[in-house]
């Protein structure tokens, strides 16, 4: 075992699956928090700083679906916490817009963000279940094949 590898499982993941599971996890965690920070900035900054990529409702839905997906993949064993964080952030940010002079928080906007977040977390839940189902046989310790 190498000094930099903490567990046998991490070493097995790289050899049998073809990628470093721990590194992918770190990238997902970083991406989730960065995307959430960008969403907070875009939601609470002056309207001129908000990026415009298309339909406002599609942007809202897509942003929260993305953050829900990333958080759900980054924290696969924390489904309820992730769901609460994502939809709670959607509602809280919409409410906080009422405190800014040039923004307006509206219930329909909060609902679009809410459902986008639920959609993203739901997709991550399905992907996590599929990964657990199909990757488990790859990670099982097997005896090497015998030659005659």
Secondary structure by P-SEA (a helix, b strand, c coil): cccccccaaaaaaaaaccccaaaaaaaaaaaaaaaaaaaaaaaccccccccccccaaaaaaaaaaaaaaaaaaacccaaaaaaaaaaaaaaaaaaaccccccbbbbaaaaaaaaaaaaaaaaaaaaaaaaaaaccccccccccccccc
